[in-house]
Amino acid sequence: GDIVLLAKPVTLTEGDRVTLTTDVPVATDGTSKPEKLLYAVSLPPVHGQIEYINYPGVPISSYSQLDVVAQKVSDVRNNSHGTGKESLR
C-alpha cells in the first residue's frame, strides 16, 4: 500500500537531544502492521545525527517503528554552526 510519513519540525540548538516518539515521525503503510515499518535516514540532520540512545555518538542510517515506540532513537545536535527547524526525511 501507500506509505504516509508525517514528520513534525524539531527545533534544536547545539547540544540538544530529542527522543523520537510516535508523534515525530508518524508513519503508516496501510497494512495494519506498523511493527514492520523501517525508516531510512537518507538526509541526516545538517548539524547533528540520528542515533540509538544506548549508543551515543554513533550515527545510524536506519531504524524501525518498534525502535520509535520503545523510544530508543534520538536526534542530536552536535554543531554550533546553525539552529532552526529541520524535519526528518
C-alpha positions in Angstrom: 0.0 0.0 0.0 0.9 3.7 0.0 3.3 4.8 2.7 2.4 8.0 4.5 5.1 9.8 6.7 4.3 12.8 8.7 7.2 14.5 10.4 6.9 17.5 12.7 9.7 20.1 12.6 12.0 19.9 15.6 13.9 22.9 16.8 17.2 22.1 18.4 20.4 24.0 19.3 23.9 22.8 19.9 24.0 20.0 22.5 20.2 19.4 22.4 18.8 15.9 22.0 15.2 14.9 21.3 13.9 11.3 21.7 11.8 10.3 18.7 8.4 9.2 19.7 5.3 8.1 17.7 4.5 11.8 17.4 7.6 12.6 15.4 7.7 10.8 13.0 4.3 9.2 12.4 4.2 6.6 9.6 1.7 4.2 8.2 1.7 1.9 5.2 -1.9 0.7 5.2 -1.1 -2.9 6.2 -2.0 -2.6 9.9 1.5 -3.9 10.8 3.4 -0.8 12.0 5.9 -3.0 13.8 7.3 -4.0 10.4 8.0 -0.4 9.2 11.6 0.6 8.7 13.0 4.1 8.4 16.0 5.0 6.3 17.9 8.2 7.1 18.5 9.4 3.6 19.1 13.0 4.5 20.6 13.2 8.0 20.3 16.4 10.0 22.6 19.1 8.8 24.0 19.9 12.2 23.8 16.6 14.1 22.8 13.0 13.7 20.2 10.3 14.4 21.5 7.7 16.9 20.4 5.0 19.2 20.1 6.3 22.8 22.2 3.3 24.1 25.0 4.1 21.6 25.6 7.9 21.9 27.9 9.4 19.3 27.3 6.6 16.7 25.1 7.8 13.8 22.6 5.4 12.3 21.2 5.1 8.8 18.1 3.2 9.6 15.8 2.2 12.5 12.4 0.5 13.0 9.0 1.6 14.1 9.5 -0.6 17.1 12.6 1.4 18.0 10.5 4.6 17.9 7.7 3.0 20.0 10.4 1.9 22.6 11.9 5.4 22.5 15.4 4.0 21.5 16.2 6.6 18.9 17.2 10.3 19.2 18.0 13.3 17.1 21.1 15.0 18.4 22.6 18.5 17.6 26.3 18.5 17.9 27.4 21.5 15.9 27.0 25.2 16.7 27.0 26.4 13.1 23.3 26.5 12.8 20.0 26.4 14.6 16.5 26.3 13.4 13.9 23.8 12.3 14.8 20.6 10.4 12.4 17.8 9.8 13.2 14.1 9.4 13.0 12.9 5.8 
